[in-house]
Amino acid sequence: MVIKYPNGKSYSPQKKTLEKVKNKDYTYSNRGKTLEDEINESNEYYLQQGRAVIHKKPVPIQVVKVEYPSRSAAVIKEAYYRTASTTDFNGVWQGVHIDFEAKETQNKTSFPLKNIHAHQIDHMMKVIEQKGVTFLIVRFSSINRYFLYPFQPLKIAWDLMIRNGRKSIPLEEFEKQGFEITPSAFPRIDYLKTVTKMLAQESV
């Protein structure tokens, strides 16, 4: 299936195999998963434990070409994104709206801001205005480190880039202004524990 952005460019999503969370391997040695996979598994764990209801946002698409290889089967051959996406995940945790973007980078020393889009920053601003909690989760894949990065320093870095400043956030800034997430067993990425730390620091 070919999915196209509003500008006509093609996007071919990677195929993923979905299994029940109880059959997943949550050990630290469980490699090969994307950050999205790990967060989806963590969200399923939170849901089963009654801790939060957070899901990956569905991507709205407009189907324009369908083929029917048989009477009982339909195959989507071409589709377009209806609108630009906002952030990857949202939901409710302890009465608080949670809304965040998850990104991976192979870069060992910085996170390129080209991985974030203006409409996502605008959306996150609106979440803040409504007293929601929004942030960025970044996985530095090459060094296997995870960080929760609050919106405020992200916005500062974004505004600096707009003014022809640095086009990336150094790893050192993640270490100083972000919160490192240590992978564990259940759940693999316990980002809500880290959100608690972030909110506690912001309230001081």
ChimeraX attribute file (.defattr): number of C-alpha atoms within 10 A of each C-alpha:
attribute: neighborCount
match mode: 1-to-1
recipient: residues
	/A:1	13
	/A:2	15
	/A:3	21
	/A:4	19
	/A:5	15
	/A:6	12
	/A:7	8
	/A:8	10
	/A:9	10
	/A:10	14
	/A:11	14
	/A:12	9
	/A:13	9
	/A:14	6
	/A:15	6
	/A:16	9
	/A:17	6
	/A:18	8
	/A:19	9
	/A:20	8
	/A:21	15
	/A:22	10
	/A:23	7
	/A:24	11
	/A:25	14
	/A:26	20
	/A:27	13
	/A:28	11
	/A:29	7
	/A:30	10
	/A:31	9
	/A:32	7
	/A:33	9
	/A:34	14
	/A:35	19
	/A:36	16
	/A:37	14
	/A:38	17
	/A:39	22
	/A:40	19
	/A:41	23
	/A:42	23
	/A:43	27
	/A:44	20
	/A:45	20
	/A:46	19
	/A:47	14
	/A:48	12
	/A:49	9
	/A:50	10
	/A:51	14
	/A:52	20
	/A:53	18
	/A:54	21
	/A:55	17
	/A:56	16
	/A:57	14
	/A:58	9
	/A:59	12
	/A:60	12
	/A:61	15
	/A:62	13
	/A:63	16
	/A:64	11
	/A:65	12
	/A:66	13
	/A:67	11
	/A:68	10
	/A:69	9
	/A:70	8
	/A:71	6
	/A:72	6
	/A:73	8
	/A:74	11
	/A:75	12
	/A:76	14
	/A:77	13
	/A:78	17
	/A:79	19
	/A:80	20
	/A:81	18
	/A:82	14
	/A:83	12
	/A:84	13
	/A:85	15
	/A:86	19
	/A:87	22
	/A:88	18
	/A:89	20
	/A:90	18
	/A:91	17
	/A:92	16
	/A:93	16
	/A:94	9
	/A:95	9
	/A:96	12
	/A:97	18
	/A:98	22
	/A:99	24
	/A:100	23
	/A:101	21
	/A:102	17
	/A:103	17
	/A:104	18
	/A:105	16
	/A:106	13
	/A:107	15
	/A:108	14
	/A:109	15
	/A:110	17
	/A:111	22
	/A:112	15
	/A:113	15
	/A:114	11
	/A:115	10
	/A:116	16
	/A:117	14
	/A:118	11
	/A:119	13
	/A:120	17
	/A:121	18
	/A:122	12
	/A:123	16
	/A:124	24
	/A:125	17
	/A:126	13
	/A:127	17
	/A:128	16
	/A:129	10
	/A:130	10
	/A:131	12
	/A:132	16
	/A:133	21
	/A:134	24
	/A:135	22
	/A:136	21
	/A:137	21
	/A:138	21
	/A:139	23
	/A:140	20
	/A:141	15
	/A:142	12
	/A:143	12
	/A:144	11
	/A:145	14
	/A:146	23
	/A:147	21
	/A:148	25
	/A:149	24
	/A:150	22
	/A:151	19
	/A:152	14
	/A:153	16
	/A:154	20
	/A:155	15
	/A:156	11
	/A:157	18
	/A:158	22
	/A:159	13
	/A:160	14
	/A:161	16
	/A:162	11
	/A:163	9
	/A:164	8
	/A:165	11
	/A:166	15
	/A:167	16
	/A:168	17
	/A:169	18
	/A:170	15
	/A:171	16
	/A:172	11
	/A:173	13
	/A:174	21
	/A:175	13
	/A:176	10
	/A:177	16
	/A:178	23
	/A:179	19
	/A:180	19
	/A:181	21
	/A:182	15
	/A:183	18
	/A:184	12
	/A:185	12
	/A:186	14
	/A:187	18
	/A:188	22
	/A:189	22
	/A:190	20
	/A:191	22
	/A:192	18
	/A:193	10
	/A:194	18
	/A:195	20
	/A:196	11
	/A:197	12
	/A:198	17
	/A:199	12
	/A:200	10
	/A:201	9
	/A:202	9
	/A:203	6
	/A:204	5
